[in-house]
Amino acid sequence: MIEEWELACTPQHRIRQRHYEVAVLPLGATEPHNLHLPEGIDFLNANEIARRCCRAAWDKCQSVVCLPAIPYGVDCNLLGFPLTIHVSQMSLDAMVRDIILSLRRHGIRKVVIFNGHGGNEFMALIRQMQADTDIHLFLCNWWQVGSDRYDEIFQQADDHGGEMETSVAMALWPELVQKEQAASGQAKPFALKALQEGWVRTSRDFSRLNDYCGVGNPQAASAEKGRKYLEVVCARISEFLIELAETPIDNDFPHRS
């Protein structure tokens, strides 16, 4: 069955019959997450969750298209671990910009950057393209979408390869998760009070935190918790995509007239 919401699977003769209002671009990273999750979990999750959301939105509006995922991200601070793949933010921005400008040639002016990696920073690009073009860009960091429900589902905070991320992976990719290999998730804290309290920020070299690139205890993770969180996330994002597709672009968009 051809899914016309998924660009990679749709032939041209079907595309010609459609008008797509919204394009969703999933992207993530290729990097380690503790010892038990696959190297590609960031882009695997972003791609699959974006697909689920686009599929759900398509049932109501049939004007959303999911683009092929970009599997690489900004990972210079994880290069101390085997086979981390890093691309600079400048390179990533250039690729994303070219993709978005290609979409504009085909009449798509609403684009959702569907991000699966915390090291990717797109707001500067979004501000610049808003000033330079008539394209409207939206950033969705999928793992943050259900943050207000986090404590109802999970026991411990997740930073990198912890309970939430492991639970989602167990729900989506059970055959790829080797939970018995997971390390504790303990990491060295910041020495400076301002960094501990969060009102000063810096980049973390993950190789200085521990020797396995994990922050957050995954032991309480379960597929059931992952499914509960995904239900919240996917419902919210799919509704956003429908609303975005159905809201016309006027002089005030995306604000109220």
Secondary structure, 3 states (H helix, E strand, C coil): CCCCCEHHHCCHHHHCCCCCCEEEEEECCECCECCCECCCHHHHHHHHHHHHHHHHHHHHHCCEEECCCECCECCHHHCCCCCCEECCHHHHHHHHHHHHHHHHHCCCCEEEEEECCCCCCCHHHHHHHHHHCCCEEEEEEHHHCCHHHHHHHCCCCCCECCHHHHHHHHHHCHHHCCHHHCCCCCCCCCCCHHHHHCCCCCCCCHHHCCCCCCECCCCCCCHHHHHHHHHHHHHHHHHHHHHHHHCCCCCCCCCCC
